[in-house]
């Protein structure tokens, strides 16, 4: 079974956090959690969410007020060859 890849913006609070938690409960799922500050306590808490078999989370920093972060996120995520679903929550 191939992995389904989701990219969720605004992933560390509210609806975004709930979506990330729910998606990680699915088997063979990769969730790219886009946050403004991966060092914040709410972002780091995402890394300890329960996951199903063969599922995992990747934190990616993108801040719309800091344009280089988008380029840095692209470089960080180059190993991912596809994104199946984008949830533009933020």
Secondary structure as the mmCIF struct_conf table of DSSP 4:
data_model
#
loop_
_struct_conf.conf_type_id
_struct_conf.id
_struct_conf.beg_label_comp_id
_struct_conf.beg_label_asym_id
_struct_conf.beg_label_seq_id
_struct_conf.end_label_comp_id
_struct_conf.end_label_asym_id
_struct_conf.end_label_seq_id
HELX_LH_PP_P HELX_LH_PP_P1 UNK A 2 UNK A 3
STRN STRN1 UNK A 4 UNK A 9
BEND BEND1 UNK A 10 UNK A 10
TURN_TY1_P TURN_TY1_P1 UNK A 11 UNK A 12
BEND BEND2 UNK A 13 UNK A 13
HELX_RH_AL_P HELX_RH_AL_P1 UNK A 14 UNK A 24
TURN_TY1_P TURN_TY1_P2 UNK A 25 UNK A 25
BEND BEND3 UNK A 26 UNK A 26
TURN_TY1_P TURN_TY1_P3 UNK A 27 UNK A 28
STRN STRN2 UNK A 29 UNK A 35
BEND BEND4 UNK A 36 UNK A 36
TURN_TY1_P TURN_TY1_P4 UNK A 38 UNK A 39
BEND BEND5 UNK A 40 UNK A 40
HELX_RH_AL_P HELX_RH_AL_P2 UNK A 41 UNK A 46
TURN_TY1_P TURN_TY1_P5 UNK A 47 UNK A 48
BEND BEND6 UNK A 49 UNK A 49
TURN_TY1_P TURN_TY1_P6 UNK A 53 UNK A 54
STRN STRN3 UNK A 56 UNK A 61
STRN STRN4 UNK A 63 UNK A 63
TURN_TY1_P TURN_TY1_P7 UNK A 64 UNK A 65
STRN STRN5 UNK A 66 UNK A 66
TURN_TY1_P TURN_TY1_P8 UNK A 67 UNK A 67
HELX_RH_AL_P HELX_RH_AL_P3 UNK A 68 UNK A 76
TURN_TY1_P TURN_TY1_P9 UNK A 77 UNK A 79
STRN STRN6 UNK A 85 UNK A 87
#
